[in-house]
Every structure is written in structure tokens, then in C-alpha cells.
Amino acid sequence: MPQLDTSTWFSTIALMLVSLFCVFQMKMINQTMISITSQDKKDMTTKTQLPWEKKWTKIYLPHSSPLLS
């Protein structure tokens, strides 16, 4: 029975990894990255008023906690 020749496995795997890296880089070069400026950060920190935040709702204590007066 013939032996399996494994002498080329390292070069095959190494070239596969290099080619996958190159393909990944070629795909990523076309992507646009989103940059957050200081103005965008200010806009994200402003809180919008939601309809249910305008109303006051009573929050009840759980049954196990003592009533605070």
C-alpha cells in the first residue's frame, strides 16, 4: 500500500492562508468605514422624549420589601 505524501501540505496550507488574507483585504478595501465625529457624539447623547416618559407612573414595591415611610 503506498504511503501518503505529506511533504507539500505545509506549502499548500501556507499559500491557502496567504490567498485568503489577500481576498479578505481586497474585499475590505471597498468598504466604507463610519467615522464618529464630535458632532455625532453630541447628537447621540441628546435624549429624545418618548410618549411614555412624559407620563408619571406609580412604581410599586415588591411584596417582600418593607414599606418605607
N, C-alpha and C positions, 0 to 999 in steps of 0.2 A: 504494500500500500504506500503511495507516495506521501511525502511529508509536505505540510503546508508551508509555503514560503512566506515568512513574515518580515523579510528584510525591507520591504518597501512600505510597510504600514506607517512608520513614523513620518516619512516624507509625504505620504498621502494625507494623513491626518493634519500635518502642519500646513500643507498647501490648502486644504479644505478650510481650516480656521482663518488663514490669511484671506482667502477669497470671500468668506462670509463677512469678515471685517470690512473688506473693500465694498461689498454690496451694501452693507449697512451704512457705511459712510456716504455712498452715492445716494442712498435714499434719504438720509438725514440732511444732505446739503440743500435739498429742495424745500425743506420745511421752514416755516417762518416761526421764530421764537417770539413769545409775548414778553415784552418788557414792561415792568410796572414802574411808572414814574411817580414822583412825589404827589402830583395832582391826582393820579389814580388812587393812591393810598388814602388821600383825604376823602375822595368820593366813597371809598369803601367803608370808611369809619363813620360816615354820617348815617344815622339810623332813620329809617323810614317809619312813619307812624302807621301801624296796621289798624284796621277797624276794631279788632277785639282788644287792642291795647288801650284804646280810648275809654272803654268801659271799666268800671270798677267792679270787681267780682270778689265775693267773700271767700276766703280760704279757710277751710275747716281743719282743726287739729285732728290727728288720728285718735282713735278711742283709747289707746294705751298711754298717751302722754297726758300729764296733769294739766288742768286748766290754769292758765296764768291770769292774774287779775291786776 
